[in-house]
Amino acid sequence: MTVHDLSITGCLIESFHDVPAGRRMTIEIDLPEEGTVSLLAESVYSRPDFGYAVKFVDVPPQARVQLARAVFTKLTKSKSAPGG
């Protein structure tokens, strides 16, 4: 599974399987420098031939902190990159 557009509230998951809106699932995301976080997610919409978007549901406080640090680190690194 490849994750795109990660935020503290959800992400886009690259997949060739259709997932109907409203489906709940547990996903594990390997966060650089933070380790793996397990999250309850609910599908929001599908993007044909690419994947589906999910929102995170009932995120435990520690997982929320890990997500926030990972997103902050990614944003900080992309802004310091040449041309970014």
Secondary structure, 3 states (H helix, E strand, C coil): CEEECCCCCEEEEECCCCCCCCCEEEEEEEECCCEEEEEEEEEEEEECCCEEEEEEECCCHHHHHHHHHHHHHHHHHHHHCCCC
